[in-house]
Amino acid sequence: MADYIRRIVSGNKARFRDGKLNLELDLVYITDQVIIMGFPAAGIEGLYRNRREDAKKFLDHRHGKNYWVFNFCPLKENSYPADTFDGRVSRYPFPDHHAPPLAIMPLVAREMRIWLDGSPERVAVLHCKAGKGRSGTMACAYLLSNDKLASPPRLERSYSRKQWAKMRADEMMNAISEDSAPAEPPTNSVLVEEHIDSPAPISGPVSPEPDQPQQKSYGEALEHVLSLHTSRRMKVPSSESDKVKQGVSIPSQRRFLYYWSLLLSHEAPPHFWATEPLVPLPDQDTTISSLPVLEKRPRPKVRLTEIKIRMKELSNVRINLVRAANAVIDRTNMSKSGAVANQTDKNTHVWVSLARYDDDFVDTLERWERYTRMDSKSGQGLMGRRGPGTDHFGKEILSELFSDGRWDNKKMVRSFARMGAVGEQSITKDKTEEDGKIKTYTLHPLSDRSWKDFRQDLKESQELSSVNPEDIDIPASEANSMYDLTQNVKGKGVVLDAGREVRAKLYMGQVFMGWLWFIPTFHMPQPPPNSDPFQAQPSSMSSKLILQRKELDFALGIGSSVIDVEISLEWLKENEVEAVQPPARVNTEDEEAAPEKTKEPGGLGATIEAMVSGDVTGIVEATQAAED
């Protein structure tokens, strides 16, 4: 019965059955040395996820002491002591459903490389909660950093008895029919072709340096590793007409893998992470965070001037769904006032919340990335390799970076600005043959005064976000406060660090419509403007990033009406001394203790709207994402 429940929870993911141990786990071998599994749970959670003792029994029996576990769950989400796996555990946490901080990718890839290069018998075991998105992203990040294209498993241990027998039979049939050598061992399904939606064409092969023998195009490698992960992690469809579900399916995670592939191929913007090496001082008390970082030039900045969201005009049915969602919330005492149901116009305001990872967290990751990066003759070094002896900095040890939970025992993503469609002139109507009636919402930065007006309109229904996670069986994380005091935004736009990640979270009223993560500089003309007239200048000072609905994360329910999102960016000149927009002026302790009514709109509105509209498949994921 328990295995049946676990299969239901696993959904479209493949599972591994070990006949000798009589175990069936949410686990697969991506390659002979890379394993991905679901969270090793204890207690009630073990009834529907991998039981912790079963996961350990499986790994001990098959790999002895030759396995190392990489855990990507924040402490506030789930945890277990490292001695569960005899101390062979490394933690690199970031929130569920999110793109990772980019600097965490090289740290994970480099540690995996050091461990796996130690012996062909070694395996790396990656897990998050479901063992799909975050684990798949990090597995692909490591496989991309390898010198050669990753291969499907070849060893018998990497297959169940049934899979191995089928593979051998297929080989024999191929040998008979083709009178040739056996083909490459098939995976649990044919490698599926995956298309990578990238902001610009990926260049062809890069000439390797003598000490960096890459034998691949990173564009091809990215599609290959994503396809490999999908073919191994996802179940074979029961019908030939059904498509294999993507392994790494969240567009922003795939977008960040694209950025990582550009860094590996030395095709990233030259200024990105272009700092002088960090060298420890003789004073052993020096910490990595106290050492000054010497930038080769000032970090370039961009201004986000506006966001346009094109949507199919909502039908009366859809508008009534928004009204129904508010009415349901009101009837269940989740709203302050019964007037919520009459606030339809106010609840169809379209706005965006901008956020990024905690600044100190990212700064620390970037310092460790630069310190551990193996240098070479190239400007950015060998991104996929750790330099000798860089696992410690004075008394600080990289493996203990997350041991005290200071980064992941609290909210890891911080809001810093909001943009909204203010006034009738910000909404235009059009009609096309393909999409029918269209509304375009043009969003500009909201000043304190503008946001107060917005907030007042949303206030009556703010309890959409007050749903307790246990009420609908979802985890609560990364909720930002509607009452965060963001610095007043100048009318020209929101100033961003061009090399830092940004999350744009879309709302209609209080209903979550989806989000996207991006790093501005990867979408800008290069190089950034230089005050020296003798230096190269960008071909243009501005750029527009246009993402279709399929390139947004969790665009379900009302979000399925989005056609595309257009983000307008422009370079700031070096002599423009505007500061990067700071995060919300509220400390995490205050926010965690704040009453639920202050939270930014959550996922219940999206859940109700999706349920009523019949989009059941993505309800749980979309709801969890909206709460993040």
N, C-alpha and C positions, 0 to 999 in steps of 0.2 A: 504493500500500500504506500509506504514512504517513497519507494523508487518511483511509483506512478505519479505522486505529487511532485517529486523533483523533476520528472520529465516535463510536466506541465509548466513548471516555473522556468525550466530551461528554454522552452519555446522552440525557436528555430535553430538553436545552437546544437552542435553535435556533442555526443557524450562518449565516454570510453568505458568499455566493460573489460574487466580483468577476471577471466574465468577461474584462474588459480586462487585468487583471493576472494572470489565471489563478491566483487565490488563493481558498482557502476557509478561513475563520477562525472560531474560536469567539468570535463577536462579533455584537452586534445594536445597532441604533439604538432606544433606548427612546422618545426624541423626536427632533426634528431636531437638537437641541443636546446630547443626552446619549447617550453610547455606553457600553456595558458589554462587557467582553471577559475572556477567561481570561488567566492569567498569561503574559506574553511571555517564553518560556523559551529557554534556550540549551543546547547539548550534548545529552546523552541525553534530558533532559526535553523537548527540542524535538521529539522523535519522536512524542510523544503529546499535547503541548499546542501552543499557538500558537508558531511559531518567532519569535524576537525580531526578526530581520531582516524577516520577512514582515509583522509588525505595524507596524513602522516604515515599510516600503514602502507599505503600505495607507494609513496616516495621512498620510504626506508627499504621496502622489499625490492624495488626495482633499481634504486640508485644508491643505496647505502648512504655514505657521507658526501656523495658527489652531486648534491643538489643545493641550490641557493635560491631562496624565495625573495621576490621583489613585490612589495605590498604598496599599492597606490591609494589606499583608503585613508582619509583624514581620521584623526582620533575621534572627532565629534560624530563621525559616521559609523565606524566600527573599529574594533581593535582586538588584539590578543598579544600576550607576552612573546618576546622573541625566542624564549627557551622552548616554546611549543615545537619549534623545528630546530632544537639544539643550538639556538643562537645564530643560525645561518639565515638571517632575515635582514633585508635592507628596506627602509621606508622612504618613498618619494611621493608624498601625498598631494593630491589636488582634487577639487570637488567633482562629484558625479555629474555627468552630462556636459562638462566644460572642456574647452580646449585647454591644454596645459600651459603653464608659463613656459615660453620657448626655451629658456635656459635650463630647464629640468631635463630636456631631451638629451643633450650631450652628457650630462652627469650620469644618467641612467645607462646610455649606450656605452660609455667608457667603462663603467664598473662591470657591466655584463661582459664586455670584451675581455677585460682582465681575468675574470672568473673562468670564462669558457675557453680562453686560450691556454689555460693551465693544464687541461687534459681533454682529449676527445671523449672521455667517459662522463664529463661533467654536463649538467643541464641547468638551465635557468628556469625557474618556475614563476610566472607572472600572474598576479591576480589583482582585481579590484573588487567590486561587489558582484556584478554579474559575470565578470570575466570576458568582457567583449570590447567595449568602447575604449576605456582608459588602458586596459591591458593590451588590446590590439594596437592602439596608437603607439605605445612604448615598444612593443615587439617590432612593429614596422620601423620605428626610429632606429633600433639596434640593427635590424637587417639591412636598412639603407646604408648604415655606416660601414658595413663589411666591404672588403675589396672586390668581392665577386658576387654575382647574383645568387640569392638564396635558393636552395633546392628543397623540394618536398622530402619527407623522411625516406630513408633507404633501409633502416634497420628493422628487424622483426619486432624488437621491443616497442617500437613506436606505433604499432598497429595492434588492434585487438585480434584475437584468433580468427574471427570471421573475416575481418578486413584482409589479413595476411593470406588466408586461403584463397580468397577471391582474387587478390593481386597475383598470386602464383598461377592460378588457373588462367587469368588473362594473359600472363606472360607466355604460358605454354600455347595458348590459342594463337597468339600473335606470331610465335615462332613457327607454328605449323602453317598458318595462312600466308605469312610473308617470307618464310624461309630465311629469316634474318635473326640477328641478335635480339634478345628481349628489349622491349621499349623501356623508357624511364618508368620507374614504379609509379603507378597512378596514385593520386590522393583520393580522398573519399568522394571527390567529384572532379570533373574536369575543371582546370583553372578557368575561372570566368573572366571575360574581358571587362575591365573597368575603365571608365572614362574619368579623367581628373579635370574638374573645372578649375582652371588656374587663371590668374589675372593676366598673364602674358604667356606666350609660347615658351616652353622650356627648351633651352638650347640643346644642341647635340652633344656628342662626347667631348670631354675636356681633356686636353693633353696632360697626362699625369706627370708629376715630378718624380725624380729618381727614387725618393723615399716614400712615394705615395702611389703604389701600383694599381690605381683604379682601372678596371677593365670593363667599364660599362658606361652607359649614358644614364644619368640620374633621373631623367624623365622616364625612360623605359623602366628603370629600377623601381621607381615609385609605383607605377602601375602594376609591375610584377609582384612586389611585396604585398600590395593591397589585395591583389587577386589570390595570391598564395594564402594569405590570412583568411580570406573569405572561403576559399575552397576547403580549408582544413577546419575552420571554426564553425561553419554553418552546415546544417543538415542538407542532404541531397533532397530536392523537392520530390514529392510523391508522384507528381505528374511531369512529363517532359515539357509541357506547355508552361509550367510555373518557372519563374525566375528564381535563382538563388539570391537570398537576402544578403545585402552587403554586411561584411564583418565589421569594419569601421564605417558606420553608417552616418555619423553626425558630420555634416559638411564642414563645420569649423575645425574639427579634429583633423580632417583630411586636408584642409587649407593649411594648417600649421605643419603638417608633414611635408607639404609642398615647400613651405619656407625652409624647413630643415634640409630638404634635398638641395635647395639653392645654396645654403651655407656649405654643405658637404662638397658641392661641385665648384665652389668659389665663384658663384654667379650671383650671390646676394649683394645688396648695395654695399659699396666699399667701406662706408662709414660704420656699418653695423657691427657692434662689439669690437670696434677697432680701437682698443686701448693698449697702453704699454703693459708688458708683463708685470704681475704683482710679485715682488720679492720680499720675503720675510726679513725683518730687521733682526739684528743679533739679540735684541731684547725678547726673551721668550714669552713675555706677557703681552706682546703685541697681538691684537686680534685682526682677523681679516677685514672686519667692518671698520676698523679704525685707520687702516692704511689708506692714504689718498690714492684715488684712481686718476692716472694721468691720461686724459683724453688727447688723441692726436689732433683733434679740433673740437670746437664746441658741439654738443649733441644737437643735431638739427631738429627744428620744430615745424609742425604743420598747424594750420588753422582749419578746423571743421566748420565750414560756413553754413551748410544746410543739408538736410536729408529730405529726399522726396520719396514718398511711399505711394505707389500706384496700386489701386485695389479695384476689383470688380465691384460695382455698386451693390450694396447689400439689398437683397430682396426684403419684402415686408416680413417674410418668414424669418430671415436672419435677424432683422431688427427686433422682431418679437422674441427671438431666442435670448437676446441681450436683456430684454425686459423680463423674460421668464426667469433668467438666472438671478436677477436682482430680487424678483418676487420670492423665489425659493429661499434665498438667503434671508430675506426679511421674515418669512414664515418660520425659519429655524432659529430665530433670535440671533442671527449673525449680522444684523444691521441695526443701526441706531434708531432708524425711523422707518415707518411704513411708507414714507414718501419716496423711498428709493425706486419703487416701480414706476413712478411718474417722472423720473429723472433721465429718460431715454436720451434726450439730446445731449445732456451733460455727460452721460456715460458712453457717448460715441465720439468724444474728443480723442484724437489720435496724438500720441506723444511717445517719446523715447527716453529711457533712462540710460545714461552712459556710466560705465564702471570699468575698473581694472583691478588686477591683483594688488594686494597690499604692497606699498612702495618699499618698505624695509625688507619684506620677503623677497621681492624680485631683485633688489639691489644685492642681497646676500647671495642669491643664486647666481647672478651674473658675475660677482666677484669670484666665487668658487669655479664657475665655468672658465673664466679667464686664467685663473691660477693653475687649474689642472690641465688646460689645453696644451697638447704637445706642439711645440713650435717647429716651424720649418722655414724654408726660404720664402714661402708665400706669405702674403700680408696677414692672413687670418689664421695660419697654422693648420694643424691636422685636427679638424673638429671632432672626429670620431675616436680619437686616441688620447689617453691620459698620460701626461708626462711622468717620468720616473720620480718617485718620492714626493708626489704632490697630494698624497692622501691625508696629509696633516699640514697645518699652518701654525707654527709655534706650538702652543698647547692645544689648539683646536684640531679636532679630528673630523674629517668629512663624514664618516659613517655615523657620527653622533649629532649631525646637524638637526635631525628631527626628533631626537630622543626625549626632549623635554616638552614637546607639544606646543611650544610657544607660537608656532605658525598655524597649526592645523587643529588646535583645540578651540578655535574661535572662527569667526567669519573671515574667509580668505579673500573675498572680492569686495571692493569698496566703491560705492557710487560717488561720482564727482560732478555731474552736470545733468541737466535735462533739456530736452528740446521739444517744442510742441507747435501745433498748427494754431495760430492765434488770428482770429478775425476771418471774415468771409473771404477776403482776398487770398487767403492761404489754401483755399480749397477750390479746385477747378474741376469741371465736368467735361467729359468727352465721350465719344462713341466710336468703336472700331468694329469691323466685321468679325474679327477673331474673338474678341473678349466682350463685346457688347458695351453696355454703359460702364464707364470708368470714372472713378474719382481719384484725383491726385492731391495728396496732402503734402504741402511744403512746410517743413518743420525748421524753425530757427531757435537759437538758444533762448531759454527762458530766464529772464532776470528774476530776482527775488520777488518783485512785485507781480510779474506775470505768473510765476509759479504759485504764488499765493492765490491768485484768481483761479488757476487750474485746480489747486488743491481744495479750494472751497467748493468747486463744482463736484469734485470727487468725494468730498468728505462724508456726505451722507451714506455713501456705499462703500466706505473704506473697509468695512468689516469683511469684504470679500477675502481679504488677506488674513483674517483672524482664525482661519481654520486650523485646528490643532492637527498635527500630522497623524496622531493616532486615530483621529476620527475617520480618516480615509486611507489609513495604512500606507503613508508615504513618509520619507525622511524629510526633516526640515533642515535647510542649510542655505547659507548665503543670502538670506532675505535682507534687503536694504530698507531703510526707514524712509517713509514719505516725509518725515519731519527732519531729516538730515539737513544741516545748514551748509549748503554749498556756497562757495565764493561767488559773488555776483559776476555774471558772465557779461563781457562786453558785447555790444551789438554786432560786431564784425564776425564773431564766431568763437568756438571753443578751442583754446590752444592745447595741443597735444605734443608729447614727446614722440617724434616720428618713429622711434624704434621700440616703443612700448605697445603692449597689447591693449585693445579696447573692446569692450562688450557693449553692443547696442541692443537693448531690450525693448521690444515693441509692444505697445498697449493700445487698445481702443477702450476709452474710459478706464475701467478697472480690469478689463479682460485681457489676459496675456495672449499675444498673437505670434510670438516667436522671438528668437534673438540671433545674433551673429557675432562672431569674434573676428577681428582682423588686426594687422599691424600696418599702420599707414605707409611706412617707407617702401614696403614691397609693392605698393600700387602707385608710386610716384615716379615722375621722370627723374633720372639720375644724371649727374650727382646733385646733391643739395646745393642751393645758391651759396656762393663764396664771396666774401667781401673783397678778396683779392681779384682785381679785374684780369690778371694774367692767368688765373686758374680756370679750369673747365667749369661751365655753367650749365644748368639744366636746359633742355630744349623748350620746356614750358614750365611755368610757375604753378600750374594747377592740374588737377586730375579728377576724374569722376570714376568711382568704383560702383559698378552696377551689378547687383546680384539678383538672379531670378529666384522665384519662390523655392525651387528645389535646392538652392544653395543656402537657404536659411535653416536654422535648427528649430525643430518642433513647430513648424508653421501649420498647425492643425486647427480645426474649428473655424473661427472667424479668420484665423491666419491663413487658411486655405484660399481665401479670397484675394490675398496679396498677389500681385503680378510680378512686381520687382521693387527693389529698394536702390535708390541712387544716392550715393554719399559724395558730396563735393568737398574736396580738399585743396589747400593751396600752401605752398612753402612760405615760411616766414624768412625774411632776409636776416642775415646775421646781425645787422644793426637794429633790428626790431627787438626791443627788450621786454617783450611780454612773457610773463611766467606761465609755465605749464599749469593747467587747471588742477588745483589740489583736490584730494579726496574730501568726502563729507566731513565736516567738523563735528564729529561725535565719536567718542572713544568706544571701542568694542564692548567694554564691560557695561557701559551705560546702555548700549543698544541691546545687548543680550538681556539685560534686566528690564528693558522698556516694555510697556504693556503691548499686547498683541495688536491693538488698534493702530499703533504707529507704523506697522510694517508696510512695505511697498506691496501693491496688489499681488496676490498669489495666484494659485492655480485652480481654485474652485470654479471660477467663471468659465475658464477654458474647458474644464472637465464637463460641466453641465452642457455647454454649447456643443461640445463634440459628441456627447452622448445622445442629445436630442437629434443631432444631424446625422447620426448613424456611424460616425467615424470612431469605431470602438478600438481598432487595432492600436492606435497610438495614444490612447487616453492616459494610461498610467505614466508613460514616459513624458508626455507633454505636461501632465500635472506636476510631476516631480521637477521637471525643468523650470516650470513657472514658479515653484516654491524656492528654487535655488537662487 
